[in-house]
Amino acid sequence: MISTISNIIDEINNLLWGKATLILIFASGIFLTVRCGFIQLIHPVRILKKTLLSPSEDCSEKSKGGISNLQALSTALGASMGTGNIIGVAAAISVGGCGAVFWMILSAFVVMALAFTENVLGVHYKKRFRSEKNSCGALLYLDKGINSHGMAVLFAVACITASFFTGNMSQVNSAASSLDNFGLPRVIIGAVFALAVAAVIFRGANFIAGVMEKIIPIISIAYIFFSLVVIVLYGNNISEVITNIVKSAFGISQAAGGIMGTIINKSLSVGLRRGIFSNEAGMGSSVFAHTSAKCDDPTAMGMWAILEVFIDTVLCCTLTALVILCTGADEAGLGGADMVIFAFEKGIGEFSAYFIAAANVIFAFAAVIGWYFYGEKCAVYLSPSGKLKTLYRIAYTSAAYAGAVISTDLIWKQADIFNALMLFPNLAAILILSNEAVPYAKSR
């Protein structure tokens, strides 16, 4: 029975996430990149001035309440990064080879235009419909922008469901797996995770954003620092690694063997998927975080979204890949967390097992509460009375426990389905409404 269900889900995923979907996302990113004047490629200084180099209070337009720009960035980063930036990258290299890294980075730069456009539209419609207090994020421009309440409801239901699979159980299970080497019982891990999640989410959205602001910068900086330490120590072959990444991406090194087409197809498909799943650009999820900020400047919040994709995929995922490839961990016959631990052990010794486990747990926890932030917004949209939000909190806490103690083979597959059900309506909306976003890309 389970095998039959798994096969059915596989067929659905092959349909939803086949080559046509990847081409659609990539083509949409290129289309919006051109329409927005290549903003993510030729205006990096302008983006930095609007984001990290700009005081959080320095915003041309503000709304009462809300969270800070840094809290919005941290919430969006926490939800998108998760354990995928560590284990997911190792899996991508195992399946697609080092060439997957090239396509992962390229896809990130392309989909930055999607992230910019959806967040610009989110803030733009937030300003236009302030009276719609129960509508926010992508829900507002789906409902009011393209006048489709049905698509907004579909998106909300898909987001809530995806939060259980993508943002909760799969993340907790990955964190629990990284603690197996320390002999901790899964039931204890699940109970601790559930209690920690409940302690945060029952305090409300603003408290969640405050927690994210404290944990995400710290763990991200620590991960970047130790990654750079390993790369510096084993980076004498960095030029060779980069050359191999490019050659593998285009099948150059395999051309003589007559398998060039197969290699390109696999590395391209895996790389694009990893990049898209990592930063979630185009899914509309991060719009909930950025439209919750005090800043009401669409251009500024669009640029914060670009920065989020850069940090998530171009920086953190690439560093993970380089650590693996520079140390030769990809040739050690390992997979997942073991591959990453093996790579870090070469640079920081046995401490790496503890560090990777801690990083996995913290990133997983951030993803769980970040996705709750998104799901809560959808629950309030579907049920303004707040009854659904209360039920959602209880169910979400229970799911955190379940994620630690049950197998997640089917969970990831189901997550992909609901991710697609978020992607398609959101992508359609931002393409239809792109004319309203383009002026903000060209404003100063």
C-alpha positions as CSV (number, residue, x, y, z in Angstrom):
1,M,0.0,0.0,0.0
2,I,2.7,2.4,1.0
3,S,4.7,1.5,-2.1
4,T,1.7,2.2,-4.3
5,I,1.2,5.6,-2.6
6,S,4.9,6.4,-3.0
7,N,4.7,5.6,-6.7
8,I,1.7,7.8,-7.2
9,I,3.3,10.7,-5.5
10,D,6.5,10.2,-7.6
11,E,4.4,10.4,-10.8
12,I,2.7,13.6,-9.6
13,N,6.0,15.1,-8.7
14,N,7.5,14.1,-12.0
15,L,4.6,16.0,-13.7
16,L,4.8,19.0,-11.4
17,W,8.6,19.4,-11.2
18,G,9.6,18.1,-14.6
19,K,11.7,19.9,-17.2
20,A,8.8,22.1,-18.2
21,T,8.5,23.6,-14.7
22,L,12.2,24.2,-14.5
23,I,12.2,25.9,-17.9
24,L,9.2,28.0,-16.9
25,I,10.8,29.2,-13.7
26,F,14.1,29.9,-15.4
27,A,12.5,31.7,-18.4
28,S,10.3,33.7,-16.0
29,G,13.4,34.8,-14.1
30,I,15.2,35.8,-17.3
31,F,12.1,37.7,-18.5
32,L,11.8,39.6,-15.2
33,T,15.6,40.2,-15.1
34,V,15.4,42.0,-18.4
35,R,12.2,43.9,-17.5
36,C,13.8,45.0,-14.2
37,G,16.9,46.3,-15.9
38,F,19.2,43.5,-14.7
39,I,18.9,45.0,-11.2
40,Q,20.5,42.1,-9.3
41,L,23.5,42.1,-11.7
42,I,24.4,45.7,-12.4
43,H,23.3,47.4,-9.1
44,P,25.0,45.5,-6.3
45,V,26.2,48.7,-4.6
46,R,22.7,50.2,-4.8
47,I,21.3,47.1,-3.2
48,L,23.8,47.2,-0.4
49,K,23.0,50.9,0.3
50,K,19.3,50.1,0.5
51,T,19.8,47.1,2.8
52,L,22.8,46.2,5.0
53,L,24.4,49.7,4.7
54,S,21.2,51.5,5.5
55,P,20.0,52.0,9.0
56,S,16.8,50.1,9.7
57,E,15.0,53.3,10.5
58,D,16.2,54.9,7.2
59,C,13.1,54.1,5.1
60,S,11.3,56.6,2.9
61,E,7.9,55.2,3.9
62,K,6.9,53.5,7.1
63,S,3.9,51.8,8.6
64,K,2.9,51.6,12.3
65,G,3.8,48.3,14.0
66,G,5.4,45.5,12.1
67,I,8.9,44.1,12.4
68,S,12.3,45.5,11.4
69,N,14.0,45.0,8.1
70,L,16.6,42.8,9.7
71,Q,13.9,40.7,11.4
72,A,12.1,40.3,8.1
73,L,15.4,39.2,6.4
74,S,16.2,36.8,9.3
75,T,12.7,35.3,9.2
76,A,12.8,34.7,5.4
77,L,16.4,33.4,5.6
78,G,15.6,31.0,8.5
79,A,12.6,29.6,6.7
80,S,14.4,29.1,3.4
81,M,17.8,27.9,4.6
82,G,16.9,25.0,7.0
83,T,19.1,21.9,6.8
84,G,19.0,22.0,3.0
85,N,22.0,24.4,2.9
86,I,24.1,21.7,4.5
87,I,22.7,18.3,3.7
88,G,20.8,19.4,0.5
89,V,24.0,20.6,-1.1
90,A,25.8,17.4,-0.4
91,A,22.9,15.4,-1.9
92,A,23.0,17.6,-5.0
93,I,26.7,16.9,-5.5
94,S,26.2,13.2,-4.9
95,V,23.4,13.0,-7.6
96,G,24.4,15.7,-10.1
97,G,28.2,15.9,-9.7
98,C,30.1,19.1,-9.1
99,G,28.5,20.7,-12.2
100,A,25.3,21.0,-10.2
101,V,27.0,23.8,-8.2
102,F,27.4,25.9,-11.3
103,W,23.7,25.6,-12.2
104,M,22.7,26.2,-8.6
105,I,24.6,29.5,-8.5
106,L,23.3,30.6,-12.0
107,S,19.7,29.8,-11.0
108,A,20.1,31.9,-7.9
109,F,21.1,35.0,-9.9
110,V,18.2,34.5,-12.3
111,V,15.5,33.9,-9.7
112,M,16.6,37.0,-7.7
113,A,14.4,38.8,-10.2
114,L,11.4,36.7,-9.1
115,A,12.2,37.4,-5.4
116,F,12.4,41.2,-6.2
117,T,9.2,41.3,-8.2
118,E,7.0,39.3,-5.7
119,N,8.2,41.3,-2.7
120,V,7.8,44.7,-4.5
121,L,4.2,43.6,-5.4
122,G,3.6,42.5,-1.9
123,V,4.5,45.9,-0.4
124,H,2.8,47.8,-3.2
125,Y,-0.5,46.1,-2.6
126,K,0.0,46.3,1.2
127,K,0.0,50.1,0.8
128,R,-3.0,50.1,-1.5
129,F,-5.2,47.9,0.7
130,R,-4.3,48.7,4.3
131,S,-7.9,48.0,5.3
132,E,-7.4,44.4,4.4
133,K,-5.8,43.5,7.7
134,N,-6.3,39.7,7.3
135,S,-4.6,39.7,3.8
136,C,-0.9,40.1,3.5
137,G,2.0,38.8,1.5
138,A,1.3,37.1,-1.8
139,L,-2.4,36.6,-0.7
140,L,-3.1,40.3,-1.2
141,Y,-1.9,40.6,-4.8
142,L,-3.5,37.2,-5.6
143,D,-6.8,38.3,-4.2
144,K,-6.8,42.0,-5.1
145,G,-4.2,42.2,-7.9
146,I,-5.5,39.6,-10.2
147,N,-8.9,39.5,-8.6
148,S,-8.8,35.8,-7.8
149,H,-10.0,34.9,-4.3
150,G,-10.0,31.2,-5.4
151,M,-6.3,31.3,-6.2
152,A,-5.6,33.1,-2.9
153,V,-7.4,30.4,-1.0
154,L,-5.6,27.7,-2.9
155,F,-2.3,29.4,-2.1
156,A,-3.2,29.7,1.6
157,V,-4.2,26.0,1.9
158,A,-1.0,24.9,0.0
159,C,1.2,27.1,2.2
160,I,-0.3,25.8,5.4
161,T,0.1,22.2,4.2
162,A,3.6,22.8,3.0
163,S,4.5,24.3,6.3
164,F,3.9,20.9,7.9
165,F,5.9,19.0,5.3
166,T,8.6,21.4,4.0
167,G,9.1,23.6,7.1
168,N,8.4,21.3,10.0
169,M,8.5,17.4,9.9
170,S,11.3,17.1,7.3
171,Q,13.4,19.7,9.0
172,V,13.0,18.1,12.5
173,N,13.8,14.7,11.1
174,S,17.0,15.9,9.5
175,A,18.0,17.5,12.8
176,A,17.2,14.4,14.7
177,S,19.2,12.3,12.2
178,S,22.3,14.5,12.8
179,L,22.0,13.7,16.5
180,D,21.8,10.0,16.1
181,N,25.6,9.7,16.5
182,F,25.3,11.1,20.0
183,G,22.9,8.3,21.1
184,L,20.0,10.7,21.9
185,P,16.6,8.9,21.8
186,R,14.3,10.2,19.0
187,V,11.4,10.6,21.4
188,I,13.4,12.9,23.6
189,I,14.6,15.0,20.6
190,G,11.0,15.2,19.4
191,A,9.7,16.3,22.8
192,V,12.3,19.0,23.2
193,F,11.8,20.3,19.7
194,A,8.0,20.4,20.2
195,L,8.3,22.3,23.5
196,A,10.8,24.7,22.0
197,V,8.6,25.4,19.0
198,A,5.5,25.8,21.2
199,A,7.4,28.3,23.5
200,V,8.0,30.5,20.4
201,I,5.0,30.2,18.2
202,F,2.4,30.7,21.0
203,R,4.0,34.1,21.6
204,G,3.0,35.5,18.2
205,A,4.5,36.6,14.9
206,N,6.5,39.6,16.3
207,F,8.1,37.3,18.9
208,I,9.0,34.8,16.2
209,A,10.7,37.6,14.2
210,G,12.6,38.7,17.3
211,V,13.9,35.1,17.9
212,M,15.0,34.8,14.2
213,E,16.9,38.1,14.4
214,K,18.9,36.7,17.2
215,I,19.7,33.2,16.0
216,I,20.0,33.4,12.2
217,P,22.9,36.0,12.0
218,I,24.9,34.2,14.7
219,I,24.6,30.7,13.2
220,S,25.1,32.0,9.7
221,I,28.2,33.9,10.5
222,A,29.6,30.9,12.4
223,Y,28.9,28.6,9.5
224,I,30.4,31.0,7.0
225,F,33.5,31.5,9.3
226,F,34.2,27.7,9.7
227,S,33.6,27.1,6.0
228,L,36.1,29.7,5.1
229,V,38.6,28.2,7.5
230,V,38.4,24.8,5.8
231,I,38.5,26.4,2.3
232,V,41.6,28.4,3.2
233,L,43.3,25.3,4.6
234,Y,42.5,23.1,1.7
235,G,42.0,25.8,-1.0
236,N,45.4,25.2,-2.8
237,N,43.3,23.3,-5.4
238,I,40.6,26.0,-5.6
239,S,41.3,26.8,-9.2
240,E,41.1,23.2,-10.1
241,V,37.8,22.8,-8.3
242,I,36.3,25.8,-10.1
243,T,37.5,24.5,-13.4
244,N,36.0,21.0,-12.7
245,I,32.7,22.7,-11.7
246,V,32.5,24.5,-15.0
247,K,33.6,21.5,-17.1
248,S,31.2,19.2,-15.3
249,A,28.3,21.7,-15.8
250,F,28.8,21.6,-19.6
251,G,29.9,17.9,-19.8
252,I,33.3,19.0,-21.2
253,S,35.3,16.5,-19.3
254,Q,32.9,13.7,-20.2
255,A,32.6,14.6,-23.9
256,A,35.2,12.1,-25.0
257,G,33.3,9.3,-23.3
258,G,30.2,10.1,-25.3
259,I,28.0,10.8,-22.2
260,M,28.1,14.6,-22.4
261,G,24.4,14.9,-22.9
262,T,23.5,12.8,-19.9
263,I,26.0,14.6,-17.6
264,I,24.7,18.0,-18.6
265,N,21.1,16.9,-18.2
266,K,21.7,15.5,-14.7
267,S,23.9,18.4,-13.3
268,L,21.6,21.0,-14.8
269,S,18.4,19.5,-13.5
270,V,19.8,18.8,-10.0
271,G,21.5,22.2,-9.8
272,L,18.4,24.2,-10.8
273,R,16.2,22.3,-8.4
274,R,18.6,22.7,-5.5
275,G,18.9,26.4,-6.2
276,I,15.1,26.9,-6.5
277,F,14.3,24.8,-3.5
278,S,17.0,26.5,-1.4
279,N,15.9,30.1,-1.7
280,E,12.2,29.6,-2.5
281,A,12.2,32.5,-4.9
282,G,9.0,32.6,-6.9
283,M,7.0,30.6,-4.3
284,G,5.7,33.7,-2.6
285,S,6.6,32.5,0.9
286,S,9.2,35.2,1.7
287,V,6.6,37.9,0.8
288,F,4.9,37.2,4.2
289,A,8.1,38.2,6.0
290,H,9.0,41.3,4.0
291,T,5.5,42.7,4.0
292,S,5.4,42.4,7.7
293,A,8.2,44.9,8.0
294,K,7.7,48.5,9.1
295,C,9.2,49.7,5.9
296,D,6.7,50.4,3.2
297,D,9.1,51.2,0.4
298,P,8.6,48.5,-2.2
299,T,12.0,49.0,-3.8
300,A,13.8,48.6,-0.5
301,M,12.0,45.5,0.4
302,G,12.5,44.0,-3.0
303,M,16.2,44.6,-2.6
304,W,16.2,42.9,0.9
305,A,14.6,39.9,-0.9
306,I,17.5,39.9,-3.5
307,L,20.0,39.9,-0.6
308,E,18.2,37.0,1.0
309,V,18.6,34.9,-2.1
310,F,22.3,35.9,-2.3
311,I,23.0,34.9,1.3
312,D,21.0,31.7,1.1
313,T,22.2,30.2,-2.1
314,V,25.1,32.1,-3.6
315,L,27.0,32.4,-0.3
316,C,26.0,29.6,2.1
317,C,25.2,26.9,-0.4
318,T,28.3,27.7,-2.5
319,L,30.5,27.6,0.6
320,T,29.2,24.2,1.6
321,A,29.9,23.0,-1.9
322,L,33.5,24.3,-1.9
323,V,34.2,22.8,1.5
324,I,33.1,19.4,0.1
325,L,35.0,19.7,-3.2
326,C,38.2,21.2,-1.9
327,T,38.6,18.5,0.7
328,G,37.6,15.7,-1.7
329,A,34.7,14.6,0.5
330,D,32.6,14.0,-2.6
331,E,35.0,11.1,-3.4
332,A,34.8,9.5,0.0
333,G,31.7,7.4,-0.7
334,L,29.6,9.2,1.8
335,G,26.3,11.1,1.6
336,G,24.3,13.8,3.3
337,A,25.5,15.0,6.7
338,D,28.3,12.4,6.8
339,M,29.8,13.9,3.7
340,V,29.8,17.4,5.2
341,I,31.1,16.2,8.5
342,F,34.0,14.4,6.8
343,A,34.8,17.6,4.9
344,F,34.8,19.8,8.0
345,E,36.8,17.3,10.0
346,K,39.7,17.9,7.7
347,G,39.7,21.6,8.7
348,I,38.4,21.8,12.3
349,G,38.9,18.2,13.5
350,E,36.5,16.2,15.6
351,F,34.8,19.4,16.7
352,S,33.1,19.3,13.3
353,A,30.6,16.6,14.3
354,Y,29.4,18.8,17.1
355,F,29.4,21.9,15.0
356,I,27.5,20.3,12.1
357,A,24.9,18.7,14.5
358,A,24.4,22.1,16.2
359,A,24.1,24.0,12.9
360,N,21.6,21.4,11.6
361,V,19.5,21.7,14.7
362,I,19.5,25.5,14.8
363,F,18.9,25.9,11.0
364,A,16.1,23.3,11.4
365,F,14.5,25.1,14.3
366,A,14.7,28.4,12.4
367,A,13.0,26.8,9.4
368,V,10.2,25.4,11.6
369,I,9.3,28.6,13.3
370,G,9.9,30.6,10.0
371,W,7.4,28.5,8.1
372,Y,5.0,28.7,11.0
373,F,5.2,32.5,10.6
374,Y,4.0,32.0,7.0
375,G,1.3,29.4,7.9
376,E,-0.1,31.6,10.6
377,K,-0.7,34.5,8.1
378,C,-2.6,32.0,5.8
379,A,-4.6,30.6,8.7
380,V,-5.7,34.1,9.7
381,Y,-6.7,34.8,6.0
382,L,-8.8,31.7,5.9
383,S,-10.3,32.2,9.3
384,P,-10.2,35.8,10.5
385,S,-11.9,34.8,13.8
386,G,-8.7,33.2,14.9
387,K,-10.1,29.7,15.5
388,L,-8.0,28.1,12.7
389,K,-4.9,29.8,14.1
390,T,-5.4,28.1,17.5
391,L,-5.9,24.7,15.9
392,Y,-2.9,25.3,13.6
393,R,-0.6,26.1,16.5
394,I,-1.6,22.8,18.3
395,A,-1.2,20.7,15.1
396,Y,2.1,22.4,14.2
397,T,3.6,21.7,17.6
398,S,2.5,18.0,17.4
399,A,4.0,17.7,13.9
400,A,7.4,18.9,15.3
401,Y,7.3,15.9,17.6
402,A,6.2,13.5,14.9
403,G,8.9,14.7,12.6
404,A,11.6,13.3,14.9
405,V,10.1,9.9,15.4
406,I,8.7,8.9,12.0
407,S,10.2,8.1,8.7
408,T,10.1,11.1,6.2
409,D,10.6,9.3,2.9
410,L,7.1,10.3,1.8
411,I,7.1,13.7,3.6
412,W,9.7,15.3,1.2
413,K,7.8,14.0,-1.8
414,Q,4.5,15.4,-0.5
415,A,6.2,18.7,0.3
416,D,7.2,19.1,-3.3
417,I,3.6,18.8,-4.4
418,F,2.4,21.6,-2.1
419,N,5.5,23.7,-3.0
420,A,4.3,23.5,-6.6
421,L,0.8,24.5,-5.6
422,M,2.2,27.6,-4.1
423,L,4.6,28.3,-7.0
424,F,2.2,28.1,-9.9
425,P,-0.5,30.7,-8.8
426,N,2.2,33.0,-7.4
427,L,4.3,32.8,-10.6
428,A,1.3,33.5,-12.7
429,A,0.4,36.5,-10.6
430,I,3.8,38.2,-10.6
431,L,4.1,37.7,-14.4
432,I,0.6,39.2,-14.9
433,L,1.3,42.1,-12.5
434,S,5.0,42.7,-13.5
435,N,4.1,46.0,-15.1
436,E,3.4,47.4,-11.7
437,A,6.7,46.2,-10.3
438,V,9.0,47.4,-13.1
439,P,8.9,51.2,-12.2
440,Y,10.2,50.4,-8.7
441,A,13.3,48.6,-10.2
442,K,14.2,51.8,-12.1
443,S,13.4,54.3,-9.2
444,R,16.3,55.8,-7.2
